[in-house]
Amino acid sequence: MRTIDLRGRELTAAELLAAVPRAQAARDLALATAAEIVADVAEHGETSLRDQAERFDGVEGHAIRVPQHHLDEALAGLEPAVRSALEEAIRRVRIASAAQVPPDVVTEIGPGARIEQRWRPVRRVGVYVPGGKAVYPSSVIMNVVPAQVAGVRAVALASPPQRDHDGRVHPVILAAARLLDVTEVYAMGGAGAIGAFAHGVPSLGLDPVDVISGPGNNFVALAKRVVAGIVGTDSEAGATEILVVADADADPALVAADLVSQAEHDEQAAAVLVTDSSELAEAVAVRVAERAAATRHAARVQIALDGPQSAIVLVDDIAAATAFSNAYAPEHLELHITDPRVDEFVNAGAVFVGSHTPVSLGDYLAGSNHVLPTGGQARYAAGLGAATFLRSQQVIAYDRDALRAVHDDIVALSGSEQLPAHGEAVTARFEA
């Protein structure tokens, strides 16, 4: 991991943003490629999806629309320990997601003047679950449960076909879908799956969805940007990020373990440590090298750690670390500091406080959602939750006297905007 030394420098907001380690070139390339793939699916449908499966997944002739017996077989063959863990994760995420659903509220503006603020679910959702370098049944839960809690009636799920499973979706992903009673499942992956959800594929019986959610690599994340406006999307949950803010009292072994745990996702994963202790930085660097070499996916981890998106950042104090973190706006933020002033860390997808709250907890069983904004989007975007699938709707009801009370004001304002017919529409209700 490279070192970025920001000590002794007073950085402006723009300079902090420039100092943030990012693999921008990779994202630019991914955007162009994703746009081409989505356009091809929109034009050629199933033919395009099959070409992509052969090209990217090494699969051909498979059933893109997953038959029900694949789901049933997958659940029947699921290891009991994994099933128990999935069921517990479902329980916890369902509880936390239910707390995110706002109640309907009626406001009396005045006598006879009433506005109801209510939330309504979208009709149909497309959930993407990655399945390339790793298998993510947890992502099935993180996407489907909040949609169900929000009241979505139709959930379609897509995950890449697996060459090692005769072109089927990975059985653990299928089993998780079956546990949640999701029966519309497609063996399709990457940006092509996002395009299929947005545009529909008639030959597969795949109708367009209203909202697409789910994590993935940068191609998946940027395909969502391509289809935004055609459908709603969650935040761009692309290649994963972890930023650890740590002081001299942090345990370097735990910090290193958490950095490596996220680097194993993908070669584009970002692992960043920000600290005001050069001694801790040196100790973490040693521990990271040891863990990276010994882990199962050592080659993948090393590429991620050596990439421009990963670094150890040295700052003067925790205040500077806080400013850097807020500029970075990480997907995952861990605070290994003696005095974690959580309220000051305003930009993060999710904040993990203390040495016993690793990101891995949030990935599986914290009850929080692990589909979170990446690439700095946590400055303005939220992680996935029940609200992702809800729309705020206002219902307005005024009686005659309540409308009369604001008649003159409406006429005055419509006249000032040179839209007199607006005022006349109100006046018409009081003409003899």
C-alpha positions as CSV (number, residue, x, y, z in Angstrom):
1,M,0.0,0.0,0.0
2,R,1.3,3.4,-0.9
3,T,1.5,6.2,1.7
4,I,0.0,9.7,1.3
5,D,1.5,12.2,3.7
6,L,-0.8,15.2,4.3
7,R,0.9,16.3,7.6
8,G,1.8,19.9,8.0
9,R,-0.6,21.1,5.2
10,E,-3.8,23.2,5.5
11,L,-5.9,21.8,2.7
12,T,-9.0,23.4,1.2
13,A,-12.0,21.3,0.4
14,A,-11.0,21.1,-3.2
15,E,-7.5,20.0,-2.3
16,L,-8.9,17.3,0.0
17,L,-11.0,15.9,-2.8
18,A,-7.9,15.9,-5.1
19,A,-6.0,14.0,-2.4
20,V,-8.6,11.2,-2.1
21,P,-7.3,8.0,-3.6
22,R,-9.6,6.9,-6.5
23,A,-9.2,4.7,-9.6
24,Q,-11.0,7.2,-11.8
25,A,-9.6,5.8,-15.1
26,A,-11.2,2.5,-14.4
27,R,-14.6,4.1,-13.8
28,D,-14.4,6.2,-17.0
29,L,-13.7,3.0,-19.0
30,A,-16.5,1.1,-17.2
31,L,-19.0,3.8,-18.0
32,A,-18.3,3.7,-21.8
33,T,-18.4,-0.1,-21.8
34,A,-21.6,-0.3,-19.7
35,A,-23.4,2.1,-22.1
36,E,-22.5,-0.1,-25.1
37,I,-23.7,-3.2,-23.3
38,V,-27.0,-1.7,-22.2
39,A,-27.7,-0.3,-25.7
40,D,-27.0,-3.8,-27.2
41,V,-29.5,-5.4,-24.8
42,A,-32.1,-2.8,-25.5
43,E,-31.8,-3.5,-29.2
44,H,-31.2,-7.3,-29.3
45,G,-32.7,-8.6,-26.1
46,E,-32.1,-12.3,-25.4
47,T,-29.6,-12.7,-28.2
48,S,-27.4,-10.0,-26.6
49,L,-27.7,-11.6,-23.1
50,R,-26.6,-15.0,-24.5
51,D,-23.6,-13.4,-26.3
52,Q,-22.6,-11.7,-23.1
53,A,-23.0,-15.0,-21.1
54,E,-20.6,-16.7,-23.5
55,R,-18.2,-13.8,-23.6
56,F,-18.1,-12.9,-19.9
57,D,-19.2,-16.1,-18.1
58,G,-18.1,-18.9,-20.4
59,V,-21.7,-20.2,-20.5
60,E,-24.0,-21.0,-23.5
61,G,-27.3,-22.7,-24.0
62,H,-28.4,-22.2,-20.4
63,A,-31.9,-21.3,-19.2
64,I,-31.9,-17.6,-18.6
65,R,-35.3,-17.7,-17.0
66,V,-34.7,-19.9,-14.0
67,P,-37.2,-22.8,-13.7
68,Q,-38.9,-23.3,-10.4
69,H,-37.3,-26.7,-9.9
70,H,-33.8,-25.1,-9.8
71,L,-35.0,-23.0,-6.9
72,D,-36.5,-25.9,-5.1
73,E,-33.5,-28.1,-5.6
74,A,-31.2,-25.4,-4.3
75,L,-33.1,-25.0,-1.1
76,A,-33.3,-28.7,-0.5
77,G,-29.6,-29.0,-0.9
78,L,-28.6,-26.0,1.3
79,E,-26.4,-26.8,4.2
80,P,-28.3,-26.5,7.5
81,A,-25.8,-24.2,9.0
82,V,-26.0,-21.8,6.0
83,R,-29.8,-22.0,6.0
84,S,-29.9,-21.1,9.7
85,A,-27.5,-18.1,9.2
86,L,-29.6,-16.9,6.2
87,E,-32.8,-17.1,8.2
88,E,-31.3,-15.2,11.1
89,A,-30.0,-12.5,8.7
90,I,-33.4,-12.3,7.2
91,R,-35.0,-11.8,10.6
92,R,-32.6,-9.1,11.6
93,V,-32.7,-7.1,8.3
94,R,-36.5,-7.3,8.3
95,I,-36.6,-5.7,11.8
96,A,-34.2,-2.9,10.8
97,S,-36.0,-2.3,7.5
98,A,-39.4,-2.1,9.1
99,A,-38.1,0.8,11.2
100,Q,-37.3,2.7,8.0
101,V,-40.9,2.9,6.7
102,P,-42.4,6.3,7.5
103,P,-45.9,6.5,8.8
104,D,-48.6,8.4,6.9
105,V,-49.2,11.8,8.3
106,V,-52.2,14.1,8.0
107,T,-51.6,17.8,8.5
108,E,-54.5,20.3,9.0
109,I,-53.2,23.5,7.3
110,G,-56.4,25.3,8.4
111,P,-60.2,24.7,8.7
112,G,-61.2,22.5,5.8
113,A,-57.6,22.4,4.5
114,R,-55.9,19.0,4.7
115,I,-52.8,17.4,3.3
116,E,-51.9,13.8,3.7
117,Q,-48.3,12.8,3.3
118,R,-48.2,9.1,2.4
119,W,-45.7,6.6,1.1
120,R,-46.5,4.1,-1.6
121,P,-44.3,1.3,-2.9
122,V,-43.2,1.0,-6.5
123,R,-45.0,-1.8,-8.4
124,R,-42.0,-3.8,-9.6
125,V,-38.3,-4.1,-8.6
126,G,-35.3,-5.7,-10.3
127,V,-32.6,-6.9,-7.8
128,Y,-29.1,-7.6,-9.0
129,V,-26.9,-10.0,-7.0
130,P,-23.2,-10.3,-8.0
131,G,-21.8,-13.8,-8.7
132,G,-18.4,-13.4,-10.3
133,K,-15.4,-13.6,-8.0
134,A,-17.6,-14.4,-5.0
135,V,-21.1,-15.6,-4.1
136,Y,-23.4,-13.2,-2.3
137,P,-26.6,-14.8,-0.8
138,S,-26.4,-12.0,1.7
139,S,-27.1,-9.5,-1.1
140,V,-30.3,-11.4,-1.9
141,I,-31.4,-10.6,1.6
142,M,-30.2,-7.0,1.7
143,N,-32.2,-6.2,-1.5
144,V,-35.3,-8.3,-1.3
145,V,-36.2,-7.9,2.4
146,P,-36.4,-4.1,2.3
147,A,-38.5,-4.3,-0.9
148,Q,-40.9,-6.7,0.7
149,V,-41.1,-4.6,3.9
150,A,-41.9,-1.5,1.7
151,G,-44.8,-3.4,0.1
152,V,-43.4,-4.2,-3.3
153,R,-45.5,-6.9,-4.9
154,A,-43.2,-8.1,-7.7
155,V,-39.5,-8.7,-7.2
156,A,-37.3,-10.1,-10.1
157,L,-33.8,-11.2,-9.3
158,A,-30.8,-11.6,-11.6
159,S,-27.4,-13.1,-11.0
160,P,-24.7,-14.3,-13.4
161,P,-24.8,-17.9,-14.8
162,Q,-22.1,-20.1,-13.3
163,R,-19.9,-22.2,-15.6
164,D,-19.2,-24.6,-12.7
165,H,-22.9,-25.1,-12.2
166,D,-23.9,-25.9,-15.9
167,G,-25.0,-22.3,-16.5
168,R,-27.3,-22.1,-13.4
169,V,-27.3,-19.3,-10.9
170,H,-25.2,-20.3,-7.9
171,P,-27.3,-22.7,-5.8
172,V,-26.8,-20.7,-2.6
173,I,-28.2,-17.6,-4.2
174,L,-31.1,-19.6,-5.6
175,A,-31.7,-21.0,-2.1
176,A,-31.7,-17.5,-0.5
177,A,-34.2,-16.4,-3.2
178,R,-36.4,-19.4,-2.5
179,L,-36.3,-18.7,1.3
180,L,-37.8,-15.3,0.5
181,D,-40.4,-16.7,-2.0
182,V,-38.8,-14.9,-5.0
183,T,-39.7,-17.0,-8.0
184,E,-38.8,-14.7,-10.9
185,V,-35.1,-15.3,-11.3
186,Y,-32.8,-14.8,-14.3
187,A,-29.4,-16.2,-15.0
188,M,-27.8,-13.0,-16.4
189,G,-25.1,-10.8,-15.1
190,G,-23.2,-7.5,-15.3
191,A,-24.3,-4.4,-17.1
192,G,-26.5,-6.6,-19.4
193,A,-28.7,-7.6,-16.5
194,I,-29.2,-3.9,-15.6
195,G,-30.1,-3.2,-19.3
196,A,-32.6,-6.1,-19.3
197,F,-34.3,-4.9,-16.2
198,A,-34.6,-1.4,-17.5
199,H,-35.8,-2.3,-21.0
200,G,-37.4,-5.7,-20.6
201,V,-36.9,-8.8,-22.6
202,P,-40.2,-10.0,-24.1
203,S,-38.9,-13.4,-25.2
204,L,-38.0,-14.2,-21.6
205,G,-41.3,-12.9,-20.2
206,L,-39.2,-10.2,-18.5
207,D,-41.2,-7.0,-18.1
208,P,-39.4,-3.7,-17.4
209,V,-39.1,-2.8,-13.7
210,D,-39.6,0.5,-11.9
211,V,-36.5,0.4,-9.7
212,I,-33.2,-1.5,-10.0
213,S,-31.2,-2.2,-6.9
214,G,-28.1,-4.2,-5.9
215,P,-24.4,-4.0,-5.7
216,G,-21.8,-5.1,-8.3
217,N,-18.6,-4.1,-9.9
218,N,-18.0,-0.7,-11.6
219,F,-19.7,-2.0,-14.8
220,V,-22.9,-2.8,-12.9
221,A,-22.8,0.5,-10.9
222,L,-22.3,2.6,-14.0
223,A,-24.9,0.7,-16.0
224,K,-27.3,2.1,-13.4
225,R,-26.2,5.6,-14.3
226,V,-26.9,4.7,-18.0
227,V,-30.5,3.7,-17.3
228,A,-31.3,6.4,-14.8
229,G,-34.3,8.3,-16.0
230,I,-35.7,5.2,-17.6
231,V,-36.0,3.5,-14.2
232,G,-35.2,4.5,-10.7
233,T,-32.0,3.1,-9.2
234,D,-30.5,2.9,-5.8
235,S,-27.1,4.5,-5.2
236,E,-24.2,3.3,-7.4
237,A,-23.0,0.5,-5.2
238,G,-19.8,-0.3,-7.2
239,A,-16.4,-1.7,-6.2
240,T,-16.3,-1.8,-2.4
241,E,-14.5,0.7,-0.2
242,I,-13.3,0.7,3.4
243,L,-11.8,3.7,5.1
244,V,-10.5,3.2,8.6
245,V,-9.8,6.2,10.9
246,A,-7.5,5.1,13.7
247,D,-5.4,6.7,16.4
248,A,-2.3,5.4,18.3
249,D,-4.4,3.2,20.6
250,A,-5.9,1.2,17.7
251,D,-5.0,-2.5,17.4
252,P,-2.9,-2.8,14.1
253,A,-3.8,-6.4,13.7
254,L,-7.6,-5.7,13.7
255,V,-7.2,-2.7,11.3
256,A,-5.1,-4.8,9.0
257,A,-7.7,-7.7,9.1
258,D,-10.5,-5.3,8.1
259,L,-8.6,-3.7,5.3
260,V,-7.7,-7.1,3.8
261,S,-11.3,-8.4,4.3
262,Q,-12.6,-5.7,1.9
263,A,-9.7,-6.0,-0.5
264,E,-10.7,-9.6,-1.2
265,H,-13.9,-8.6,-2.9
266,D,-12.4,-7.4,-6.2
267,E,-9.2,-6.1,-7.7
268,Q,-10.8,-2.6,-7.8
269,A,-11.7,-2.7,-4.1
270,A,-10.4,0.3,-2.1
271,A,-8.7,-0.1,1.3
272,V,-7.7,3.1,3.0
273,L,-6.3,3.8,6.5
274,V,-6.2,7.4,7.8
275,T,-4.2,8.0,11.0
276,D,-2.3,10.6,13.0
277,S,0.1,7.9,14.2
278,S,3.1,7.1,12.1
279,E,3.8,4.2,14.4
280,L,0.4,2.7,13.9
281,A,0.7,3.2,10.1
282,E,4.0,1.3,10.0
283,A,2.6,-1.5,12.1
284,V,-0.6,-1.8,10.0
285,A,1.5,-1.9,6.8
286,V,3.5,-4.9,8.2
287,R,0.3,-6.7,9.3
288,V,-1.5,-6.0,6.0
289,A,1.4,-7.5,4.0
290,E,1.4,-10.6,6.2
291,R,-2.3,-11.1,6.0
292,A,-2.5,-10.3,2.2
293,A,0.1,-13.0,1.5
294,A,-1.6,-15.6,3.6
295,T,-5.2,-15.2,2.6
296,R,-7.0,-17.4,0.1
297,H,-7.4,-14.7,-2.5
298,A,-3.9,-13.3,-2.1
299,A,-3.4,-12.3,-5.7
300,R,-6.7,-10.4,-5.9
301,V,-6.0,-8.8,-2.6
302,Q,-2.6,-7.6,-3.5
303,I,-3.8,-6.0,-6.8
304,A,-6.4,-4.1,-4.8
305,L,-3.9,-3.0,-2.2
306,D,-1.4,-1.9,-4.8
307,G,-4.0,0.0,-6.8
308,P,-4.3,3.8,-6.9
309,Q,-7.6,3.5,-4.9
310,S,-5.8,2.1,-1.8
311,A,-3.5,4.0,0.6
312,I,-2.3,4.7,4.1
313,V,-2.9,8.4,4.7
314,L,-1.0,10.3,7.4
315,V,-2.6,13.4,8.9
316,D,-1.7,15.8,11.8
317,D,-4.6,14.9,14.1
318,I,-8.1,13.3,14.3
319,A,-9.7,16.6,13.2
320,A,-7.8,16.3,9.9
321,A,-8.7,12.7,9.7
322,T,-12.3,13.6,10.1
323,A,-12.1,16.2,7.3
324,F,-10.4,13.7,5.0
325,S,-13.0,11.1,5.7
326,N,-15.8,13.5,4.9
327,A,-14.1,14.5,1.6
328,Y,-13.7,10.8,0.7
329,A,-17.3,9.9,1.7
330,P,-16.6,6.2,2.0
331,E,-19.0,3.3,1.5
332,H,-17.8,1.8,4.8
333,L,-16.2,3.9,7.6
334,E,-14.7,2.2,10.6
335,L,-13.7,4.3,13.7
336,H,-10.9,2.9,15.7
337,I,-10.4,5.9,17.9
338,T,-10.5,6.6,21.6
339,D,-13.1,9.4,21.3
340,P,-15.3,8.5,18.2
341,R,-17.3,11.6,17.6
342,V,-19.7,9.9,15.2
343,D,-21.8,13.0,14.6
344,E,-18.8,14.8,13.0
345,F,-18.4,12.1,10.4
346,V,-21.2,13.3,8.2
347,N,-20.4,11.6,4.9
348,A,-20.4,7.8,4.9
349,G,-22.6,5.0,3.7
350,A,-22.4,3.2,7.0
351,V,-20.3,3.9,10.1
352,F,-18.9,1.1,12.2
353,V,-17.9,2.2,15.7
354,G,-15.3,0.5,17.9
355,S,-13.0,-2.4,17.6
356,H,-15.8,-5.0,17.9
357,T,-17.9,-3.6,15.0
358,P,-16.1,-4.7,11.8
359,V,-17.5,-4.2,8.3
360,S,-17.9,-7.9,8.1
361,L,-20.7,-7.7,10.8
362,G,-22.6,-5.3,8.5
363,D,-22.0,-7.5,5.5
364,Y,-24.0,-10.3,7.1
365,L,-25.8,-10.0,10.5
366,A,-25.8,-6.6,12.0
367,G,-29.3,-6.0,10.7
368,S,-28.1,-2.9,8.7
369,N,-28.0,-3.0,4.9
370,H,-24.7,-3.6,3.1
371,V,-25.8,-2.1,-0.2
372,L,-24.2,1.3,0.1
373,P,-23.0,4.2,-2.1
374,T,-19.5,4.1,-3.4
375,G,-17.2,6.5,-5.3
376,G,-17.9,9.5,-3.1
377,Q,-21.7,9.3,-3.5
378,A,-22.2,9.1,0.2
379,R,-21.9,12.9,0.2
380,Y,-25.5,13.0,-1.2
381,A,-26.9,9.5,-1.5
382,A,-28.1,7.0,1.1
383,G,-27.7,3.3,1.3
384,L,-30.4,0.9,0.3
385,G,-33.3,0.5,2.6
386,A,-37.1,0.4,2.6
387,A,-37.2,4.0,1.4
388,T,-35.5,3.0,-1.8
389,F,-38.7,1.3,-2.9
390,L,-41.1,4.0,-1.6
391,R,-42.5,7.1,-3.2
392,S,-43.7,10.1,-1.2
393,Q,-47.1,11.1,-2.3
394,Q,-49.2,14.1,-1.2
395,V,-53.0,14.0,-1.1
396,I,-54.6,17.4,-0.9
397,A,-58.2,18.1,0.1
398,Y,-59.7,21.6,0.5
399,D,-63.3,22.4,1.0
400,R,-65.0,25.5,-0.5
401,D,-64.4,27.9,2.5
402,A,-60.7,26.8,2.7
403,L,-60.2,27.5,-1.0
404,R,-62.0,30.9,-0.6
405,A,-59.6,31.8,2.1
406,V,-56.6,31.6,-0.2
407,H,-58.4,32.8,-3.4
408,D,-56.9,36.3,-3.5
409,D,-53.4,35.1,-2.8
410,I,-53.6,32.6,-5.6
411,V,-54.8,35.3,-8.0
412,A,-52.1,37.6,-6.9
413,L,-49.3,35.1,-7.3
414,S,-50.6,33.7,-10.7
415,G,-50.7,37.2,-12.0
416,S,-47.2,37.9,-10.9
417,E,-46.0,34.8,-12.8
418,Q,-48.1,35.9,-15.9
419,L,-50.2,32.8,-15.6
420,P,-53.6,34.3,-15.1
421,A,-55.5,31.2,-16.1
422,H,-54.2,29.6,-12.9
423,G,-56.0,32.3,-10.8
424,E,-59.1,32.1,-13.1
425,A,-59.4,28.4,-12.4
426,V,-59.9,29.2,-8.7
427,T,-62.2,32.2,-9.4
428,A,-64.4,30.0,-11.6
429,R,-65.4,28.1,-8.5
430,F,-67.0,31.2,-6.9
431,E,-68.7,32.7,-9.9
432,A,-72.5,32.7,-9.8
